[in-house]
Every structure is written in structure tokens, then in C-alpha cells.
Amino acid sequence: MAGNPPRITSEQLRAARGLLRWSQTKLSEASGVSLPTIKRLEAETGPLGGLNMTAATLRRALEDAGVVFIEANGGGVGVRFREPNASPSL
């Protein structure tokens, strides 16, 4: 798994989407992942379930929109904007 980013959690997925002010539909459009799949993954807790490719695709779409995923490095996992003072694309 060297070179692959850690799998995000369903909580991070919801938080990233909220930070961007994206609906589940917008995330589906941006990522190409079906809306029912996003709904199912967000309903879970903990590490994102499903296929590795699906998790990577969702992560990439959110990162492309300016979100950074923060690992549990002494604190809890989280999300933030890549750039300070960034505003979500509506």
C-alpha cells in the first residue's frame, strides 16, 4: 500500500462535503460515484466501506475541490481547506 493515502472515514466524507457546501448529488456529479453509493457510505461510521477504487475516487474529487484530509496524528482525523481563506465553490 506504499504511496496510497490512508482510507478516509465516513465522518470525514460528510465533513468535507459540508465544508464545500456540496449536496450528495453534487458529490456524485463531481466524482462519478452513484448517489445511492454515496448515501450508503455516508450512513456508516468509521473507515469508508466499499471498494478501494470508490473511496479513492471520492477522496480525489474532494481534494480537487480544495479539501485536505487530516490523519489522526495525535488528535482526531479531520478536514480543512487546502488554502487559507478558501471559500467553497457553490
Secondary structure as GFF3:
##gff-version 3
##sequence-region A 1 90
A	DSSP	alpha_helix	10	20	.	.	.	ID=ss1
A	DSSP	alpha_helix	24	31	.	.	.	ID=ss2
A	DSSP	alpha_helix	35	43	.	.	.	ID=ss3
A	DSSP	alpha_helix	52	64	.	.	.	ID=ss4
A	DSSP	beta_strand	67	70	.	.	.	ID=ss5
A	DSSP	beta_strand	78	81	.	.	.	ID=ss6
###
